[in-house]
Amino acid sequence: MLIHEIQSEIQRLKREKNICILVHAYQSHDIWEIADYVGDSFGLSQKAAESDAETVIMCGVRFMAETVKILSPQKRVILSNAEAGCPMAEQISVELLSQLKAKYPDYTVVSYINTTANLKTLSDVCVTSSSAVKIVKNIENEKILFIPDCNLGSWVQKQIPEKQFQFVPGGCPTHLLITPKHVEQARIMHPNALLLVHPECSEKVVELADYVGSTTQIMDFAKKNPATEFIIGTENSIVQHLQFDCPDKRFFALSKNCVCHNMKMTTLGDVYECVRGIGGEEISLDADTLRDAKRSIDEMLRLEKL
């Protein structure tokens, strides 16, 4: 089958079976084209909760599918490729977080949405990369234990210096491959381009950026800004997606190394097997995990409204 033939059959089957397909922004463009929704992980989970679909297929990584299940426990949630995980989400164990909570009993535990469902059960509040600063500002407690990404946490801390933070060594191994040397080289090659980076990058890289934001925020900025050249400091698939969306602008990868191999595991063929009912892995979480993990997400939504 050709790509467009597989895509057409996926579209037919998802309508026939009342399936909603969620596609994270780091997926390839052939998968984007069969999506009901494309975006960052938590936004996709919210879209799934609003959908009347009985089955949701997450084209992303495991923690994202877990978050979909937490917000839509009544739905059947399928992770399109069972091997697609997130090293950052799995860096901290439940045992370690329990020890940290005992060591810092008067700290509010703030967990990045990029964590496992089990870690969310021990957290006081979740944050996304786009909401982290606002959420932490609105927490009454001045003491924050931020997990697992110390780079994102450091970026938040710089904007809220009045609060006291504790971090653990951790972060996105893909974004950590970007170095200040890459910035120096990219600036020389593209002197008129604006540098847009994700806060999961190292502190030294973030300090050199013209704009820092989540994947969705980076894409929105590039689309709306009058500049015509941009260096993209996040997963390299975003360069291609922006080229499709803005053919009158030019986009350059900050580093050829910034490729999420877990995201790249998902193929159009995986999605095809999922809609046929012979592929993927159904996500199952027990009632206690669903309840306790959702509490930290609900607190995020509450604080975001303040």
C-alpha positions in Angstrom: 0.0 0.0 0.0 1.1 3.6 -0.7 1.2 6.2 2.2 -2.0 7.9 1.0 -3.8 4.5 0.8 -2.9 3.6 4.3 -4.0 7.1 5.5 -7.3 6.7 3.7 -8.0 3.3 5.3 -7.1 4.7 8.8 -9.5 7.6 8.3 -12.3 5.2 7.2 -11.7 2.8 10.1 -11.5 5.5 12.8 -14.9 6.9 11.7 -16.4 3.5 11.5 -15.2 2.5 15.0 -15.6 5.9 16.7 -11.8 6.3 17.4 -10.0 9.5 18.2 -6.4 9.7 17.1 -4.1 12.0 19.2 -0.7 12.8 17.6 2.1 14.5 19.6 3.9 17.3 17.7 7.1 15.2 17.5 5.6 12.6 15.3 6.3 12.4 11.6 4.1 14.4 9.2 2.5 11.3 7.6 1.0 10.6 11.1 0.0 14.2 11.6 -2.2 14.0 8.5 -4.4 11.3 10.0 -4.8 13.0 13.4 -7.9 14.3 15.0 -5.7 16.5 17.2 -2.0 17.4 17.1 -0.3 19.2 20.0 1.6 18.9 23.3 0.8 16.0 25.6 -1.5 17.5 28.2 -3.5 19.5 25.6 -4.1 16.3 23.7 -5.4 14.6 26.9 -7.9 17.4 27.3 -9.0 17.1 23.7 -9.6 13.3 24.3 -11.7 14.0 27.4 -13.9 16.4 25.3 -14.3 13.9 22.5 -17.3 11.5 22.3 -15.0 8.8 20.9 -15.1 5.5 22.7 -11.5 4.6 21.9 -8.4 6.9 21.9 -5.2 6.1 20.2 -2.2 8.0 21.5 0.7 8.5 19.0 3.3 9.5 21.5 4.9 7.9 24.5 3.6 6.0 27.5 3.2 8.7 30.1 1.1 10.6 27.6 -1.2 7.7 27.1 -1.4 7.3 30.9 -2.5 11.0 31.2 -5.2 10.4 28.6 -6.5 7.5 30.7 -6.4 9.6 33.9 -8.6 12.2 32.3 -10.8 9.7 30.5 -11.0 6.6 32.6 -14.1 5.4 30.9 -12.5 5.3 27.5 -10.4 2.6 25.9 -6.9 4.2 25.5 -4.3 2.6 23.2 -0.6 3.5 23.0 0.2 3.1 19.3 3.7 1.6 20.0 4.1 -0.3 23.2 7.9 0.3 23.2 7.6 4.1 23.1 8.6 5.4 26.5 10.1 8.5 27.9 13.5 8.3 29.7 12.8 11.5 31.6 9.4 10.3 32.8 11.1 7.2 34.2 14.2 8.7 35.7 12.8 9.0 39.2 11.3 6.0 41.0 8.4 6.0 43.4 10.8 4.9 46.1 13.1 7.9 45.5 10.3 10.4 45.5 9.0 9.0 48.7 12.4 9.5 50.2 12.6 13.0 48.9 9.2 13.8 50.4 10.4 12.5 53.8 13.6 14.6 53.5 11.7 17.8 52.5 8.3 17.4 54.3 7.4 21.1 54.2 8.0 21.3 50.4 5.2 21.3 47.8 6.0 18.5 45.2 5.6 19.9 41.7 5.9 17.3 39.0 6.3 18.0 35.3 3.5 16.4 33.3 6.3 14.3 31.8 6.2 11.8 34.6 4.6 8.4 35.1 1.1 8.0 36.6 2.6 6.5 39.7 4.8 9.6 40.3 1.8 11.8 39.9 0.0 10.0 42.7 2.7 11.2 45.1 2.8 14.8 43.7 0.9 17.8 45.0 0.5 19.5 41.6 1.5 18.9 38.0 2.8 21.5 35.5 3.3 21.7 31.8 6.2 23.6 30.2 3.8 26.3 29.2 2.1 26.6 32.5 4.9 25.9 35.0 5.8 29.5 35.9 2.2 30.6 36.5 1.3 27.4 38.5 4.4 27.7 40.8 3.7 31.4 41.3 0.2 30.6 42.4 1.3 28.0 45.0 1.0 29.4 48.4 4.0 27.5 49.8 7.4 29.2 49.2 9.2 25.9 49.1 9.1 23.8 45.9 10.4 20.3 45.2 10.5 20.2 41.4 10.8 16.9 39.6 12.1 15.5 37.3 13.6 18.1 34.9 16.1 20.3 36.7 16.5 22.4 33.5 12.9 23.3 33.3 12.9 23.8 37.1 15.9 26.1 36.9 14.1 28.2 34.1 11.1 28.5 36.4 13.2 29.4 39.4 14.9 32.3 37.5 11.4 33.8 37.0 10.3 33.2 40.6 13.5 34.1 42.6 11.5 34.7 45.7 10.8 31.0 46.1 13.1 28.2 47.4 13.6 25.2 45.1 15.0 21.8 45.4 15.8 19.7 42.4 17.0 16.2 41.5 19.4 15.4 38.6 17.2 14.7 35.7 16.0 16.0 32.3 15.3 15.2 28.7 18.3 13.3 27.2 17.3 14.5 23.7 17.3 18.2 24.5 20.4 17.9 26.6 22.3 17.0 23.4 22.0 20.6 22.3 25.0 22.6 23.4 26.1 26.3 23.4 28.5 25.3 20.6 25.5 24.4 18.5 24.1 27.9 19.2 27.4 29.5 18.2 27.5 27.6 14.9 23.9 28.2 14.1 24.2 31.9 14.7 27.2 32.0 12.3 25.3 30.1 9.6 22.0 31.9 10.0 22.8 35.4 11.4 19.3 36.8 10.6 17.4 33.9 12.3 15.7 34.1 15.7 16.6 31.3 18.1 13.6 29.5 19.6 14.3 26.8 22.3 12.5 24.6 24.7 13.1 25.0 28.4 14.1 21.4 28.6 17.4 22.5 27.0 20.3 23.2 29.4 20.5 26.5 31.2 23.4 27.7 29.1 21.5 27.1 25.9 18.3 28.7 27.2 20.2 31.9 28.2 21.2 32.4 24.5 17.7 32.1 23.1 15.5 34.8 21.6 12.4 33.0 22.8 11.8 30.1 25.2 8.6 28.1 25.2 6.8 24.8 24.9 6.7 23.0 21.6 3.3 24.5 20.8 4.4 27.9 21.9 7.5 27.7 19.7 5.4 26.8 16.7 2.8 29.6 17.4 5.6 32.1 17.9 7.3 31.2 14.6 4.0 31.4 12.7 2.9 34.8 14.1 6.3 36.5 14.3 7.1 38.8 11.3 10.6 37.4 11.1 11.3 35.0 8.2 14.1 32.8 9.5 14.1 30.7 12.7 16.5 28.3 14.4 14.5 25.6 16.2 15.9 24.3 19.5 13.6 21.4 20.1 12.9 18.0 18.5 13.9 18.2 14.8 10.5 17.1 13.4 9.2 20.6 14.3 11.4 22.0 11.6 9.6 20.0 8.9 6.2 20.7 10.3 6.8 24.5 10.3 8.1 24.2 6.8 4.8 22.7 5.7 2.8 25.3 7.7 4.9 28.4 6.7 6.4 27.8 3.2 7.2 31.5 3.0 9.6 31.2 5.9 12.8 29.3 6.6 13.5 27.0 9.5 16.8 25.4 10.6 17.5 22.7 13.2 19.7 23.9 16.0 21.3 20.5 16.3 21.0 17.4 14.1 21.3 15.4 17.3 18.0 16.6 18.7 15.9 13.5 17.7 13.6 11.7 20.1 14.1 8.0 19.2 11.1 7.0 21.3 8.8 9.3 19.3 10.3 8.0 16.1 9.3 4.4 17.0 5.7 5.0 16.1 5.0 4.5 12.4 2.0 5.0 10.2 1.8 1.2 10.1 1.5 1.1 13.9 -1.5 3.4 13.7 -3.0 1.2 10.9 -2.7 -1.9 13.1 -4.3 0.0 16.0 -7.4 1.0 14.1 -7.7 -2.6 12.8 -7.6 -3.8 16.4 -4.4 -5.8 16.2 -1.8 -3.4 17.4 -0.7 -1.2 20.2 -1.2 -1.7 23.9 -4.2 -0.8 25.9 -3.4 1.3 29.0 -4.8 0.0 32.3 -4.5 1.9 35.6 -6.1 0.8 38.8 -8.8 2.9 40.5 -6.5 4.2 43.3 -3.9 5.4 40.7 -6.5 7.0 38.6 -7.9 8.9 41.6 -4.6 9.9 43.2 -2.9 10.9 39.9 -5.9 13.0 38.9 -5.7 15.0 42.1 -2.4 16.6 41.1 -3.8 17.4 37.6 -6.9 18.9 39.1 -4.7 21.1 41.4 -2.8 22.3 38.3 -6.1 23.3 36.6 -7.3 25.1 39.8 -4.1 27.1 40.2 -4.0 28.0 36.5 -7.4 29.8 36.9 -6.2 32.0 39.8 
